[in-house]
Amino acid sequence: MTDTPTRDTMVPGYILDEVGLTLGIPIPLVYGRTKLDTLEKVKTILEDAGLDSKESFVTKSYDVTVFEVEQAGEKFDEIVGRKGWMEGVYAAFEDPAVRDSARAMFCERFQERGDAEGKVTALLTFNMGVGTKL
């Protein structure tokens, strides 16, 4: 059994991962979320390992966070500048050669996720991968 965040979970981090992929900015594999962001991808990994994935599911949301689209730039700066256990995960975004374009792309994608009121809603849901022997 394993869990992975869905696309609608921790949205700012997910968008930053997408930007990194688009710009060729490396994100350590253990933190990269785009490879296992859907239940179908999680099931495929289990099935490729010779397991039955039919018991896999997406959890209900444990929480909801609402962001304002206009705060996208601040959110980018906050994530990229994090210290502590996340320090270094997004360090490549601090390179002056890519920072401005990465920040602009992040803001654009953040805005695309926004609704008519300029809000981005993030759920706290997970893909639960349940693999059993065939």
C-alpha positions as a printed Julia matrix, in Angstrom:
134×3 Matrix{Float64}:
   0.0     0.0     0.0
   1.2     3.49   -0.8
  -0.23    6.95   -1.18
   0.56    9.81   -3.53
  -0.96   13.31   -3.62
  -3.49   13.97   -6.37
  -3.2    16.9    -8.79
  -5.64   18.86   -6.62
  -3.51   18.48   -3.48
  -0.88   21.04   -2.5
  -1.56   22.84   -5.79
   1.28   25.41   -5.62
   3.89   22.65   -5.27
   2.33   20.67   -8.09
   2.39   23.7   -10.39
   6.03   24.31   -9.49
   6.81   20.7   -10.43
   5.11   21.23  -13.81
   7.12   24.41  -14.39
  10.3    22.55  -13.52
   9.51   19.84  -16.05
   8.71   22.39  -18.75
  11.91   24.37  -18.18
  14.13   21.33  -17.61
  14.8    22.27  -13.99
  15.65   19.16  -11.99
  13.49   18.32   -8.98
  14.65   15.43   -6.8
  12.62   12.34   -7.72
  11.44   11.78   -4.16
   9.7    15.18   -4.23
   8.51   15.23   -7.85
   4.76   14.66   -8.0
   3.88   14.62  -11.66
   4.85   10.97  -12.27
   2.22    9.59   -9.85
  -0.43   12.31   -9.81
  -3.37   10.2   -10.98
  -4.88    6.96   -9.76
  -4.34    5.47  -13.22
  -0.58    6.08  -13.0
  -0.42    4.52   -9.52
  -2.38    1.48  -10.72
  -0.07    1.09  -13.72
   2.98    0.93  -11.45
   1.34   -1.75   -9.32
   0.26   -3.75  -12.35
   3.72   -3.45  -13.92
   5.03   -5.01  -10.7
   2.68   -7.98  -11.21
   0.11   -6.9    -8.61
  -3.67   -6.55   -8.78
  -4.6    -2.87   -8.37
  -8.4    -3.11   -8.27
  -8.59   -2.13   -4.58
  -6.8     1.2    -5.21
  -8.84    4.36   -4.66
  -8.77    8.14   -4.2
  -9.44    9.35   -0.67
 -12.04   11.91    0.25
 -10.61   15.35    0.94
  -9.27   15.84    4.45
  -8.98   19.6     4.08
  -9.52   22.47    1.66
  -7.22   25.46    1.14
  -8.19   28.43   -0.99
  -5.55   30.67   -2.57
  -6.02   34.01   -4.27
  -4.71   34.07   -7.85
  -3.17   37.49   -7.19
  -0.9    35.9    -4.56
   0.79   33.57   -7.06
   4.1    35.46   -7.13
   4.3    35.5    -3.34
   3.52   31.77   -3.26
   6.33   31.09   -5.75
   8.79   33.07   -3.62
   7.65   31.29   -0.45
   8.05   27.8    -1.9
  11.37   28.43   -3.62
  12.78   30.14   -0.53
  11.75   27.49    2.01
  14.31   26.44    4.54
  14.4    23.37    6.74
  13.55   19.94    5.41
  12.39   21.36    2.04
  15.57   23.4     1.59
  17.25   22.5    -1.64
  14.26   20.82   -3.3
  13.57   23.86   -5.44
  17.06   25.41   -5.21
  17.54   25.34   -9.0
  14.69   27.87   -9.31
  16.82   30.42   -7.46
  19.3    30.57  -10.34
  18.97   34.11  -11.77
  19.06   32.68  -15.3
  15.72   30.87  -14.78
  14.04   32.51  -11.79
  12.12   35.23  -13.65
  10.84   32.94  -16.4
   9.96   30.21  -13.86
   8.12   32.73  -11.68
   6.19   34.11  -14.68
   5.22   30.61  -15.83
   4.18   29.66  -12.29
   1.95   32.74  -12.05
   0.39   32.0   -15.44
  -0.4    28.4   -14.55
  -1.66   29.42  -11.12
  -4.02   31.86  -12.81
  -5.21   29.14  -15.22
  -6.2    27.02  -12.19
  -8.23   29.89  -10.77
 -12.0    30.15  -10.93
 -14.13   33.13  -12.01
 -13.62   34.77   -8.61
  -9.82   34.51   -8.87
  -9.47   31.68   -6.37
  -7.52   28.44   -6.59
  -8.9    25.62   -4.47
  -6.59   22.9    -3.21
  -7.99   19.73   -1.71
  -6.13   17.27    0.46
  -6.76   14.02   -1.38
  -4.52   11.07   -2.09
  -4.27    8.23   -4.57
  -4.17    5.12   -2.42
  -2.32    2.4    -4.26
  -3.33   -1.01   -2.96
  -1.53   -3.88   -4.62
  -2.34   -7.51   -3.93
  -0.83  -10.69   -5.31
  -2.6   -12.1    -8.34
